[in-house]
């Protein structure tokens, strides 16, 4: 039986963290053992992994700042109980997990890259530095480098990552969880105290610069002026009424009353299935899970042309340039009129 170790930068809610949780939820216990190590804390997703009876340990490193002491501790853990394979998730874990293996158990390491692009205005300098360090080490440390999108693969090859080691594995979806649910339309509108004929446009994403919530909020002004029955549902970590930045944007839009802020939800499939349209307004993506999940629920999508978003929707939705709220509004209006 194999022993597989996952090393991830952190376990708060995010796309990579959720994908790890989904993989572990269908892990075949007969095929071997698995364990998770977080560079930072256990977080909300770590708690859910523990409920699967899968061990989770935390190195308690400062977020975004890998430490020598954490690297030494991880190397020691690997020597004490060496796995057969190490899968790392995101740049900091790629760097720390890869070096710890070299210093510790010398176990084969598979790096995992989730970002489609890196930009100084939206990514911390420590993240960009770590990605550049990984590019320099990519010919020496990992056995393979898994990218979740074609955009991610192209971008990181351009950064200097070893192309011969790169493998493209797109994200998968749970089609039993994400499926059309007519009852969800009724129950969510009732929960939000909205008319049953309200048309819901949703953005499901944590509050993060690259998700560009402001892009959709600006577009909402034009859409709301033309469509009195339209409401916007924002769902994700940090998307709450006590978010001051979000509050300013909503006030500036002039259509604050058309928005419902749901924050982090445990019933994402239900929320997704209740929507009429999913909007993905990001200016940076790799392989956006929410787009595929919405499509599995039978919900059409309007997306920005970033990462693999256009590839995912194909000819089933509308694709617009990022950071152009007027174009986003036009596409949403077009979708509403279908």
N, C-alpha and C positions, 0 to 999 in steps of 0.2 A: 504493500500500500504506500502511496506517495504521501508526502507531507508538503503542503503548499502554504506559503506565508505571503500574506498581502501586507505591504507597507504603504501607507497613505499619508499625505501631508496633514490632514485633519479630518474630523468626522462630524462637522456641522453640515447642515443641509445644503446640498449643491448637486450639480449634475453627475460629477464623478462619484461622489459619495453615495448617491441614490443608485447608480449603476452597480457599484460594489454590493450594496445591500440586495439588489435584485439578483445578482449572480449567486450570492451566498444563500439566498432563500431557496434556490433550486439545487444547491450543492448535493451531490450524491455521496452520502456518508460511507457507502460501501467502496467508493473509489479511493478514499484516503482521508487524512486529517487536514484541517485548515485552521488558520489563526490569523488575526489582524493586529497590526501594530500601527498606532497613530503617532506621528511625530509630536503632536500637540496634546490635546485632551481627548477624552472619549466622545464627548458631544452627543447630540440628539440621535444621530445615526448609529453611533457606537452603542447606545442603550438599546436600540432596536436589534442590532446584531447580537448583543448578549442574550436577548430573548430567544434567539435561534439556537441557543446553547453552543455558540461559537466563541472561543476565548478572544478577548480584546484587551490589549495592553497599551498604555500611553507613556510616551517618553517625556511629556510635559516640557517640550522645548518652547521657547517664545515663538509666537506665530510669525512666520515669515523670516525667522532668523535661526537657521540650523546652528547648533552649538557643538563644539568639540566634545563636551562631556556627554551629550546625547549620542553622538557618533560612537564614542567609546563604549557606552552602555549597550547600544544595539549590537555592536561587534561582539561583545561578551555574551549577550543572549544567543547570538547565532552560533557561537562556539559551543555553548552549553547544550543547545538543542538544534542542531543543524537541519534545516528543511531540504527537500529535494529541489525545489524551485522557489524563487522569490519573484513575485509580481509587484512592481511599484507603481504608484498612481500619482501623477503630477510632478512638477519639476523638483521641488524640495525633497520629496520622497525618492525620486529617481537618483538624485545626487547622493543623499545620505544613505539610502538603502544599497545603492551600488557600491559605494566606498566601504560601507560596513561589511558587505559580503567579501570584498577583496581583502580586508584586514582580518575578517573573522573566519567564516566557514568556507569561503571560496565557492559558494553555491551559485549556479547559473541564475542570472537576473534578467527579467523581462521588464523593460521600461514601458510605462504607459503615458502617452501624450494626449491631452484633452483639448488644449487651446488651438483655435484656428488662426490666431494672430496675437501678437504682442505689441503694445503701444505704450510709450512713456506716459501719456495723459491718462491712461486707464489701468495700467499695471504698475505695481510697486517696483521701484528700482531693484530691490532684492530679488524679486521674481525674474526680472529680465536678466540680471547678473547670473542667477542660478541656471536659467535656460542656456545662456551663453557658455557657462562652465560645462554643462551637460553636453553641448555640441562638441566641445573640445575633447571630452572624454568618451564620446559615443563610439569610437572605434576600438576602445580598450575595455570598457566596463560591461555594457550589456551584451547578452547573447542575441536578443531581438529587441526591436522598438515597435510597439503597437500604437498605431494612430487610429483614431475613431472616425476620421473624415479625410476625404481627398484633399480638401483645403489645408488641413493640418499637416498632412504629409508633404505637400508642396512647400508650404511656408517653412517648415523645419529643415527640409533639405536645403532651402535657400539660406538658412542660418548656419549651415555647416554640419548638420547631423548626417551620420553615415547612411547613405541611401540603400546600401546593400543589406543593411540589417532591418530596414523598415518593412512592416507588415500592416496592411489596411484591414481592420476588423470593425465594420460599422456597428453602432449600438443596436440592440434588439429590443423588442417590446413584448409585454405580457398581454396577449390578446384575450385572455380570460378576464383580466381586470379592466382593460381599456376596451370597451365595447359599447355600442349604442344602448342607452338606458332611458326610455321615454319617461319613466317615473322621476328621473333626476331633474328633468326640466321643470316639473311641477314642484318638487320639494325645494329646490334651490330658490325659485322665485318666491315661494311661500316664506322661506327662511329670511329672505332679503326684503320682504314686504313690498314686492313688485307685482305689477299686473301679470297675469298668466300669458298675455300676448306681448310682453316686453321682449325686445330683441337684445340679446346679451352678446357683447363683444368682450372677450377675455384676454388678459395677458397673464400668463402663469410663469413667474420668474422671481427669484430673489432680488432684493434691491441692490443693484450693482451697476456701476457706470456703463459697462458694455451692454447691459440689457436695455438701456436707453428708454426708461419709462417716460421721460419727458417728451420723446418723439411722439409716442401715442397720445399723451395728454394734449399736446399741441394740435395733433390731428383731430382729436375728439371735438374741439370747438366747431370745426366745419361740419363734421358728421352730425353732431347734435343739432345744429341749426337746421339741417335738412330733414332730420328724422326724429320726430318727437317721441317715438316709442323706444329709442335706443338707450341702453345703459351699458356702462363699462365696469367690468369686474376685474380687479387687480388682486392677484393671489401670490404669496410667496413670503419668505423671511424678510422682515424689515418693511413690508408693505402694509403699514398700519397708520392709524390716525395720529399717533404721536411721533411720526417721522417728520421733523420740521422742514426738511428740504422738499419732501413730497407735498407737504401742506402748502408751501409757497407756490409750487408749480400748479397745484390744483386751483388755488385761489386766482392765480394769473390767468388760468384758462377760461374763467367765467362760467364754467359748467360743473362746478364741484358737486352739485346735487345729482349729477348723472353718474357719479362714481360710487362703487362699493368696494371698500378695502377689506380683504378677508385675512390678511396676514398668512402665517404658515398653517396649512391644513393637512390633516391626515387622510382626507377623503378626496384626493386629487382626481381619481377616475370619475367620481360623481360630479365634481365641479366641471371637469372637462366635458362630460357628456351633456351637461345642461346648457352649454354655450351654443350660440348660433354661428359664431365666427371666432376663430382663434387668431389673434394678432401677435406676431413676433417682430418687435420693433428694434431689435438689437443692431449695434454697429460692429459687434464682434461675436462670433460663434465658432464652434467646431462642428459638431453634429447635434443640433438641438433636439433633445428627446421629446420636448413638449409638442413639437410639430407632428412627429410620427404618432404620438399618443392621441392627439386630437383627431388625426385622420382615422385612426383605428376606431374612434368613437363616432365616426361619420360626420365630423365637424370640419367644414372647409377652412382653409388657412390663407391669411394674407401675411407674407413674410418679406423681410428685407433681404437683399441679395448678399448675404454674408455666409461664410462657412459653406456647409452643404445644404443650406435651407432650400435653395432653388432646386437642387437635385432631388430632395425628398418630396417636394410638392409636385414636381413635374408639371403636367398640364391640368392638375386638379385644383389649383389655387391661383393666387396673384402674387407676383414678385415685383418689388419696388426697390429703388436705391435706398441705402441707409441715410439717416439724418435729413430726410426730406419729408416733413410732415404733410405738406400739401399733396405729394404723390401718394403717401400712405392713406390720407383721407379720401382721395379719388378712388383708390383701390377698394377701400371699405365701402364706399357708396356704391360702387359697381357690384360688389358682392351682395349688398343688401337688396339691390334691385332685381337680383336673379329670381 
